[in-house]
Amino acid sequence: MRLNKLILTFLLFLPTAVWAQFQGTERPAGDSTLVLGLEDAIKIALSENTSVKVADMEIRRSEYARKGAYGQLFPQISASGMYSYAIQKQKVFFGSDDDSGSGSSGGGMSSMFASAFEPIMYYIEQLYQATGTPFVPYVSPQPDPGEGASSSSDPIEMGRRNQVQLGLSASMPLVNMQLWESLRLSGDQVELAVEQARDSRLGTVASVKQAYFAVLMAKASYEVYNAVYENAVQNFKYTESRYNVQKASEMDMARAHSTLAAAIPNLYNAENAIYLSLWQLKAVMGMDLDHAIDVAGKLEDYADKMFYEYQEGGDAPLDRNSQLRQLAAQAEMLSRQIRMQQYAYLPSLSMQVSYNYYTQSDKFNLSQWKWLPSSTLVFSLNIPIFSGGQRYYAIRQTRIQADELDLQRQEAERQLRIGIRQSLSTMETAMKTYDAARSALASAEKAYDIASKSYRLGKSTLTDLNNTELTLTQTRLQAVQAIYSFVTAKAGLEQTLGYDFTEEK
């Protein structure tokens, strides 16, 4: 019996000591626990939450992609260089390959080759003159007829062994409707990224609110179970004192003991719920899980705010809903993509300018090389004629995607309307439950006081006292649960309607 009393004494004071850490006035002076209000938690989450950071980075990435796409309108300048070494020079033949060297056929062929290679010989002569070297045509030696030599001409080598070419070129589009439409498409992608970042912020704010209210709900539950525990302690002590003077039966003593023992697990479960909800809040905020934080205020502070201006049965405006805005942006992008594919049927005009320096030499002596410049200006007109139906079927494919997106938008709007109705119904039920619980709470408290006094006067049993306390506990939990249901449903409704933190303020 004494051992049981020692265990009970330990259990009597342990929950009270644990509860002290959740009370702001009980913290020591050097405690580094960070106490946050709802607005403070939202501000921290909007600056530290991972999804918000990723969304902001996605906006910057889209901005860079758009700026890079606009670079296609400017000239594309490039430089080139080429060096080649002729291991074996190219050779050409002049004259006739007729062994006799006479006859109309041979003379005709010789004249034909001579006339055909006159431009080449002229070009070779100009190259020699440019380098300052006199041009001496190669004349094959005439063999002695008595020696039986052939009359066919020997090949002549072309070019120099070292060839170097340096060039600079620039090109840019002049008329390209498809390119211009693609630039507008890149701008739409930036707007879509901005709306996705807004959606991420809305989700973060709603998650922080729900996690914050979950902490308040856990603390409110702890207060209720702590009150039950304290009442069980007082009843146990009173019953024990009466049992020691033989004014209470052993049954009453056992019942008081079991009531106290049953109150302790609920207290520990509520305590664990506080820790878990605080960890969830820190995770949503993007804080270190080992950093000690606490929330300010109580759930009852939001009881006076249990109203909402949208009570039209789900007909609230959805023009600010982020999901529908994203679908609208995607629809606009598909429409622009269709126009871009249609512009593929139109001609395009581009311009290219090139400037080159060219030189040849048999000796690898840079100071002796003669550089010859050349430049060109080219206008290219591209007129699409036939592509095997690729452009046509690409347009049909994109139009089907647009039709699919329209069906998705209709279904998304339908689901959002259902969600709004559910949120409003939950809020209305929570308000009715809170009103009923608040009116019943005063009666339950009065009934418990009467039952407690009657028990101490010996006019009622401990069972009657426990029954009234159970009713009081249920009423308290119903009241705080109604507030929690209302504020969480309100947070979800605000996310659906697209109200962010700054606009809500």
C-alpha positions as CSV (number, residue, x, y, z in Angstrom):
1,M,0.0,0.0,0.0
2,R,2.8,2.4,0.8
3,L,4.6,1.5,-2.4
4,N,1.4,2.4,-4.3
5,K,1.3,5.7,-2.5
6,L,4.9,6.5,-3.5
7,I,4.1,5.7,-7.1
8,L,1.0,7.8,-7.0
9,T,2.9,10.7,-5.4
10,F,5.4,10.6,-8.2
11,L,2.7,10.6,-10.8
12,L,0.9,13.4,-9.1
13,F,3.6,15.9,-9.5
14,L,5.3,14.7,-12.8
15,P,2.5,16.0,-15.1
16,T,2.4,19.3,-13.3
17,A,6.1,19.8,-13.8
18,V,5.9,18.9,-17.5
19,W,3.0,21.4,-18.0
20,A,5.1,24.2,-16.5
21,Q,7.3,24.3,-19.6
22,F,4.3,25.3,-21.7
23,Q,3.4,28.2,-19.5
24,G,5.2,31.5,-20.5
25,T,5.4,32.7,-16.9
26,E,7.0,29.5,-15.7
27,R,10.1,29.7,-18.0
28,P,13.4,30.5,-16.4
29,A,15.1,33.8,-17.2
30,G,17.8,32.1,-19.5
31,D,15.3,30.1,-21.5
32,S,16.0,30.5,-25.3
33,T,12.5,29.3,-26.3
34,L,11.2,31.4,-29.2
35,V,7.6,32.4,-28.6
36,L,5.8,33.1,-31.9
37,G,2.5,34.6,-32.9
38,L,0.6,33.5,-36.0
39,E,1.8,36.4,-38.1
40,D,5.4,35.8,-37.0
41,A,5.2,32.1,-37.9
42,I,3.8,33.0,-41.4
43,K,6.5,35.6,-42.0
44,I,9.2,33.1,-41.1
45,A,7.7,30.4,-43.3
46,L,7.5,32.8,-46.3
47,S,11.2,33.5,-46.0
48,E,12.5,30.0,-44.9
49,N,10.1,27.4,-46.4
50,T,11.8,25.3,-49.0
51,S,8.9,25.2,-51.4
52,V,8.7,29.0,-51.4
53,K,12.4,29.3,-52.1
54,V,12.2,26.8,-54.9
55,A,9.2,28.7,-56.4
56,D,11.2,32.0,-56.3
57,M,14.2,30.3,-57.9
58,E,11.8,29.0,-60.6
59,I,10.8,32.6,-61.3
60,R,14.4,33.7,-61.8
61,R,15.0,30.7,-64.0
62,S,12.1,31.6,-66.2
63,E,13.3,35.2,-66.4
64,Y,16.7,34.1,-67.6
65,A,15.1,31.8,-70.1
66,R,13.0,34.7,-71.5
67,K,16.1,37.0,-71.7
68,G,18.0,34.2,-73.4
69,A,15.1,33.8,-75.9
70,Y,15.2,37.5,-76.8
71,G,18.9,37.1,-77.7
72,Q,17.7,35.4,-80.9
73,L,16.7,38.8,-82.3
74,F,20.3,40.1,-82.1
75,P,23.1,39.2,-84.5
76,Q,24.8,36.0,-83.8
77,I,28.5,36.7,-84.3
78,S,31.1,34.0,-84.6
79,A,34.8,33.7,-85.6
80,S,36.4,30.8,-87.3
81,G,39.9,29.7,-88.3
82,M,41.3,27.0,-90.5
83,Y,44.8,25.7,-91.2
84,S,45.6,22.8,-93.6
85,Y,48.8,21.2,-94.8
86,A,48.8,19.5,-98.2
87,I,50.6,16.2,-97.8
88,Q,50.1,15.6,-101.5
89,K,49.0,18.5,-103.7
90,Q,46.2,18.1,-106.1
91,K,47.2,17.5,-109.7
92,V,45.5,18.3,-113.0
93,F,46.1,17.2,-116.6
94,F,46.3,19.4,-119.7
95,G,46.4,18.4,-123.3
96,S,45.4,15.2,-125.0
97,D,46.2,11.7,-123.9
98,D,46.4,10.5,-127.5
99,D,49.6,8.6,-128.1
100,S,50.1,9.8,-131.6
101,G,49.6,13.4,-130.8
102,S,48.1,14.0,-134.2
103,G,44.8,13.7,-135.9
104,S,41.6,15.6,-135.7
105,S,40.4,13.7,-132.6
106,G,43.6,14.4,-130.6
107,G,43.7,18.0,-131.7
108,G,40.0,18.5,-130.8
109,M,40.5,17.0,-127.4
110,S,43.6,19.2,-126.8
111,S,41.7,22.3,-127.8
112,M,38.8,21.4,-125.6
113,F,41.0,20.9,-122.5
114,A,42.9,24.1,-123.2
115,S,39.7,26.1,-123.4
116,A,38.3,24.4,-120.3
117,F,41.3,25.2,-118.1
118,E,41.9,28.7,-119.3
119,P,40.0,30.2,-116.3
120,I,41.9,27.9,-113.9
121,M,45.2,28.9,-115.4
122,Y,44.2,32.6,-115.2
123,Y,43.3,32.1,-111.5
124,I,46.7,30.4,-110.8
125,E,48.5,33.3,-112.6
126,Q,46.6,35.8,-110.4
127,L,47.6,34.0,-107.3
128,Y,51.3,34.1,-108.3
129,Q,51.1,37.8,-109.1
130,A,49.5,38.4,-105.7
131,T,52.5,36.7,-104.0
132,G,55.0,38.5,-106.2
133,T,56.3,35.3,-107.8
134,P,56.5,35.3,-111.6
135,F,54.3,32.7,-113.1
136,V,56.0,30.2,-115.4
137,P,53.7,27.7,-117.0
138,Y,54.8,24.2,-116.9
139,V,55.8,22.8,-120.2
140,S,56.4,19.1,-120.4
141,P,59.6,18.1,-122.3
142,Q,59.0,16.7,-125.7
143,P,60.4,13.3,-125.9
144,D,62.6,12.1,-128.6
145,P,60.4,10.4,-131.2
146,G,63.1,7.9,-131.8
147,E,63.0,6.8,-128.2
148,G,59.3,5.8,-128.4
149,A,58.0,8.3,-125.7
150,S,54.3,9.1,-125.4
151,S,52.8,12.4,-126.4
152,S,50.5,12.6,-123.3
153,S,51.0,15.6,-121.0
154,D,52.2,15.3,-117.4
155,P,50.0,16.4,-114.4
156,I,50.4,19.8,-112.9
157,E,50.3,20.4,-109.1
158,M,47.7,22.9,-107.8
159,G,47.9,25.2,-104.8
160,R,50.4,25.6,-101.9
161,R,51.2,23.3,-99.1
162,N,50.2,25.7,-96.2
163,Q,46.7,27.1,-96.3
164,V,45.3,29.4,-93.6
165,Q,41.8,31.0,-93.5
166,L,40.5,33.3,-90.8
167,G,36.9,34.6,-90.8
168,L,34.3,36.5,-89.0
169,S,30.5,36.0,-89.6
170,A,27.3,37.5,-88.3
171,S,23.7,36.4,-89.0
172,M,20.3,37.6,-87.7
173,P,16.7,37.0,-88.6
174,L,14.9,39.9,-90.4
175,V,11.3,38.5,-90.7
176,N,10.4,35.4,-88.7
177,M,6.8,35.4,-87.3
178,Q,7.3,32.0,-85.7
179,L,10.3,33.3,-83.7
180,W,8.5,36.4,-82.5
181,E,5.5,34.3,-81.3
182,S,7.9,32.0,-79.4
183,L,9.3,35.1,-77.6
184,R,5.8,35.9,-76.4
185,L,5.4,32.3,-75.3
186,S,8.5,32.7,-73.1
187,G,6.9,35.7,-71.5
188,D,3.8,33.6,-70.7
189,Q,6.0,31.0,-69.1
190,V,7.4,33.7,-66.7
191,E,3.8,34.7,-65.8
192,L,3.0,31.0,-65.1
193,A,6.0,30.7,-62.9
194,V,4.9,33.8,-60.9
195,E,1.5,32.3,-60.4
196,Q,3.0,29.0,-59.3
197,A,5.1,30.8,-56.8
198,R,1.9,32.6,-55.5
199,D,0.3,29.2,-55.2
200,S,3.2,27.9,-53.2
201,R,2.9,30.9,-50.8
202,L,-0.8,30.3,-50.4
203,G,-0.2,26.7,-49.6
204,T,2.5,27.6,-47.2
205,V,0.3,30.1,-45.4
206,A,-2.5,27.6,-45.1
207,S,-0.2,24.9,-43.8
208,V,1.3,27.2,-41.2
209,K,-2.1,28.3,-40.0
210,Q,-3.3,24.7,-39.7
211,A,0.0,23.6,-37.9
212,Y,-0.3,26.7,-35.6
213,F,-3.9,25.9,-34.7
214,A,-3.0,22.3,-34.2
215,V,-0.5,23.4,-31.5
216,L,-3.2,25.5,-29.8
217,M,-5.6,22.6,-30.0
218,A,-3.1,20.3,-28.4
219,K,-2.4,22.8,-25.6
220,A,-6.2,23.3,-25.1
221,S,-6.7,19.5,-24.9
222,Y,-3.8,19.4,-22.4
223,E,-5.5,22.0,-20.3
224,V,-8.8,20.0,-20.3
225,Y,-7.1,16.8,-19.3
226,N,-4.9,18.6,-16.8
227,A,-8.1,19.9,-15.1
228,V,-9.4,16.3,-15.1
229,Y,-6.2,15.2,-13.6
230,E,-6.2,17.8,-10.9
231,N,-9.8,17.0,-10.0
232,A,-8.9,13.4,-9.8
233,V,-6.0,14.2,-7.4
234,Q,-8.2,16.2,-5.1
235,N,-10.9,13.6,-5.1
236,F,-8.4,10.9,-4.4
237,K,-6.9,12.8,-1.5
238,Y,-10.4,13.5,-0.1
239,T,-11.4,9.9,-0.5
240,E,-8.2,8.7,1.1
241,S,-8.7,11.0,4.1
242,R,-12.3,9.7,4.5
243,Y,-11.1,6.1,4.0
244,N,-8.5,6.5,6.8
245,V,-11.3,7.5,9.2
246,Q,-13.5,4.7,7.9
247,K,-16.0,7.1,6.4
248,A,-15.5,5.8,2.8
249,S,-15.7,2.3,1.6
250,E,-12.9,0.3,0.0
251,M,-14.9,0.5,-3.2
252,D,-14.8,4.3,-3.1
253,M,-11.0,4.2,-2.5
254,A,-10.4,1.8,-5.4
255,R,-12.7,3.9,-7.7
256,A,-10.8,7.1,-6.8
257,H,-7.5,5.3,-7.4
258,S,-8.6,4.0,-10.8
259,T,-10.0,7.4,-11.8
260,L,-6.6,9.0,-11.0
261,A,-4.7,6.3,-12.9
262,A,-7.0,6.7,-15.9
263,A,-6.4,10.5,-16.1
264,I,-2.6,10.2,-16.4
265,P,-2.4,8.5,-19.8
266,N,-4.7,11.1,-21.4
267,L,-2.4,13.8,-19.9
268,Y,0.7,12.2,-21.4
269,N,-1.0,11.7,-24.8
270,A,-2.0,15.4,-24.8
271,E,1.6,16.3,-23.9
272,N,3.0,14.2,-26.8
273,A,0.5,15.8,-29.1
274,I,2.0,19.2,-28.2
275,Y,5.5,18.1,-29.1
276,L,4.4,16.5,-32.4
277,S,2.4,19.6,-33.4
278,L,5.4,21.9,-32.6
279,W,7.7,19.7,-34.7
280,Q,5.2,19.9,-37.6
281,L,5.0,23.7,-37.2
282,K,8.8,23.9,-37.3
283,A,9.0,21.7,-40.4
284,V,6.4,23.8,-42.2
285,M,8.2,27.0,-41.3
286,G,11.5,25.6,-42.4
287,M,13.2,25.9,-39.0
288,D,15.6,23.6,-37.3
289,L,13.7,20.9,-35.5
290,D,16.0,21.2,-32.5
291,H,15.2,24.9,-32.0
292,A,12.9,25.4,-29.1
293,I,9.7,27.3,-30.0
294,D,6.3,27.9,-28.5
295,V,3.1,29.6,-29.7
296,A,1.4,32.6,-28.2
297,G,-2.2,32.9,-27.3
298,K,-5.0,30.3,-26.8
299,L,-7.5,28.7,-29.1
300,E,-10.3,30.5,-27.3
301,D,-8.9,33.8,-28.5
302,Y,-10.3,33.0,-32.0
303,A,-13.8,32.3,-30.7
304,D,-14.8,35.9,-31.3
305,K,-13.7,35.6,-35.0
306,M,-16.0,32.7,-35.8
307,F,-17.8,34.4,-38.7
308,Y,-17.1,34.7,-42.4
309,E,-18.4,37.0,-45.1
310,Y,-18.9,34.4,-47.8
311,Q,-22.1,32.5,-47.1
312,E,-23.5,32.1,-50.6
313,G,-23.5,28.3,-50.5
314,G,-20.4,27.8,-52.6
315,D,-21.0,30.6,-55.1
316,A,-18.0,32.6,-53.9
317,P,-15.9,34.2,-56.7
318,L,-13.0,32.0,-57.9
319,D,-11.2,34.7,-60.0
320,R,-8.3,34.7,-57.4
321,N,-7.9,30.9,-57.2
322,S,-4.4,30.0,-58.1
323,Q,-5.2,26.7,-59.7
324,L,-7.7,28.2,-62.1
325,R,-5.3,31.0,-62.9
326,Q,-2.6,28.5,-63.7
327,L,-4.9,26.6,-66.0
328,A,-5.9,29.9,-67.7
329,A,-2.2,30.7,-68.2
330,Q,-1.6,27.2,-69.7
331,A,-4.6,27.7,-72.0
332,E,-3.1,31.0,-73.2
333,M,0.2,29.3,-73.8
334,L,-1.4,26.6,-75.9
335,S,-3.3,29.2,-77.9
336,R,0.0,31.0,-78.6
337,Q,1.7,27.7,-79.5
338,I,-1.0,27.1,-82.1
339,R,-0.4,30.5,-83.6
340,M,3.3,29.8,-83.6
341,Q,2.8,26.5,-85.4
342,Q,0.5,28.3,-88.0
343,Y,3.3,30.9,-88.6
344,A,5.5,28.0,-89.7
345,Y,3.6,28.2,-93.1
346,L,4.9,31.8,-93.6
347,P,8.2,32.6,-95.3
348,S,11.2,33.8,-93.3
349,L,14.0,36.2,-94.2
350,S,17.4,36.2,-92.7
351,M,20.7,38.0,-93.3
352,Q,24.3,36.8,-93.0
353,V,27.5,38.8,-93.3
354,S,31.0,37.2,-93.5
355,Y,34.5,38.6,-93.8
356,N,37.5,36.2,-94.4
357,Y,41.2,36.4,-94.8
358,Y,42.9,33.7,-96.9
359,T,46.6,32.9,-97.7
360,Q,48.7,30.1,-99.2
361,S,52.4,29.4,-99.1
362,D,54.8,26.6,-99.6
363,K,57.1,27.9,-96.8
364,F,56.0,28.2,-93.2
365,N,57.1,31.8,-92.8
366,L,54.4,34.0,-91.4
367,S,56.1,37.2,-92.2
368,Q,56.2,36.3,-95.9
369,W,52.6,35.3,-96.2
370,K,50.3,37.4,-98.4
371,W,46.8,37.7,-97.0
372,L,43.8,38.1,-99.4
373,P,40.5,39.5,-98.0
374,S,37.0,38.5,-99.1
375,S,33.6,39.4,-97.8
376,T,30.0,38.4,-98.6
377,L,26.5,39.6,-97.8
378,V,23.8,37.0,-98.1
379,F,20.0,37.4,-97.8
380,S,18.2,34.0,-97.3
381,L,14.5,33.7,-98.0
382,N,13.0,30.4,-96.8
383,I,9.5,29.6,-98.2
384,P,7.9,26.4,-96.7
385,I,6.2,24.4,-99.4
386,F,5.7,20.8,-98.3
387,S,6.6,19.0,-95.1
388,G,4.6,15.8,-95.4
389,G,1.8,17.1,-93.1
390,Q,4.0,17.6,-90.1
391,R,2.9,21.2,-89.4
392,Y,-0.8,20.3,-90.0
393,Y,-0.8,17.4,-87.6
394,A,1.2,19.4,-85.0
395,I,-1.5,22.0,-85.0
396,R,-4.3,19.4,-84.6
397,Q,-2.4,17.8,-81.7
398,T,-2.0,21.1,-79.9
399,R,-5.7,21.9,-80.4
400,I,-6.6,18.6,-78.7
401,Q,-4.4,19.5,-75.8
402,A,-6.3,22.8,-75.5
403,D,-9.6,20.9,-75.5
404,E,-8.3,18.6,-72.8
405,L,-7.1,21.5,-70.7
406,D,-10.6,23.1,-71.0
407,L,-12.2,19.9,-69.6
408,Q,-9.7,19.9,-66.8
409,R,-10.5,23.5,-66.0
410,Q,-14.2,22.7,-65.8
411,E,-13.6,19.7,-63.5
412,A,-11.2,21.7,-61.3
413,E,-13.8,24.5,-60.9
414,R,-16.4,21.9,-60.0
415,Q,-14.2,20.3,-57.4
416,L,-13.3,23.8,-56.0
417,R,-17.0,24.6,-55.7
418,I,-17.5,21.4,-53.7
419,G,-14.5,22.3,-51.5
420,I,-16.0,25.7,-50.8
421,R,-19.3,24.2,-49.9
422,Q,-17.6,21.7,-47.6
423,S,-15.6,24.5,-45.9
424,L,-18.7,26.6,-45.4
425,S,-20.7,23.7,-44.1
426,T,-17.9,22.8,-41.7
427,M,-17.7,26.4,-40.5
428,E,-21.4,26.6,-40.0
429,T,-21.5,23.3,-38.1
430,A,-18.6,24.5,-35.9
431,M,-20.4,27.7,-35.1
432,K,-23.5,25.8,-34.0
433,T,-21.5,23.3,-32.1
434,Y,-19.6,26.1,-30.3
435,D,-22.8,27.9,-29.4
436,A,-24.3,24.7,-28.0
437,A,-21.1,23.7,-26.2
438,R,-20.7,27.2,-24.7
439,S,-24.2,27.2,-23.3
440,A,-23.8,23.6,-22.0
441,L,-20.5,24.4,-20.5
442,A,-21.9,26.7,-17.8
443,S,-24.5,24.0,-16.9
444,A,-21.8,21.3,-16.8
445,E,-19.5,23.4,-14.6
446,K,-22.4,24.1,-12.2
447,A,-23.4,20.5,-12.1
448,Y,-19.9,19.4,-11.3
449,D,-19.6,22.0,-8.5
450,I,-22.9,20.7,-7.0
451,A,-21.8,17.1,-7.4
452,S,-18.4,17.9,-5.8
453,K,-19.9,19.6,-2.8
454,S,-22.5,16.8,-2.4
455,Y,-19.8,14.2,-2.5
456,R,-17.9,16.0,0.2
457,L,-21.0,16.3,2.3
458,G,-21.7,12.6,1.8
459,K,-24.9,13.1,-0.1
460,S,-23.7,11.7,-3.4
461,T,-21.3,9.0,-4.5
462,L,-18.0,9.2,-6.4
463,T,-19.7,7.6,-9.4
464,D,-22.1,10.6,-9.6
465,L,-19.1,13.0,-9.3
466,N,-17.2,11.1,-12.1
467,N,-20.2,11.2,-14.4
468,T,-20.6,14.9,-14.0
469,E,-16.9,15.4,-14.6
470,L,-17.0,13.3,-17.7
471,T,-19.8,15.5,-19.1
472,L,-17.8,18.6,-18.2
473,T,-14.7,17.2,-20.0
474,Q,-16.6,16.3,-23.1
475,T,-18.3,19.7,-23.2
476,R,-14.9,21.5,-22.9
477,L,-13.4,19.4,-25.6
478,Q,-16.4,20.0,-27.9
479,A,-16.0,23.7,-27.4
480,V,-12.3,23.8,-28.3
481,Q,-12.8,21.3,-31.1
482,A,-15.5,23.5,-32.6
483,I,-13.1,26.5,-32.6
484,Y,-10.3,24.4,-34.1
485,S,-12.6,23.0,-36.9
486,F,-13.8,26.5,-37.7
487,V,-10.3,28.1,-38.0
488,T,-8.8,25.3,-40.0
489,A,-11.8,25.2,-42.4
490,K,-11.4,29.0,-42.7
491,A,-7.7,28.7,-43.5
492,G,-8.5,26.1,-46.3
493,L,-11.3,28.3,-47.6
494,E,-9.0,31.3,-47.8
495,Q,-6.4,29.3,-49.7
496,T,-9.1,28.2,-52.2
497,L,-10.3,31.7,-52.7
498,G,-6.7,32.9,-53.2
499,Y,-6.3,35.3,-50.2
500,D,-2.6,35.5,-49.3
501,F,-1.2,36.8,-46.1
502,T,-0.5,40.4,-47.1
503,E,-3.9,40.8,-48.8
504,E,-5.7,39.3,-45.9
505,K,-4.1,41.8,-43.5
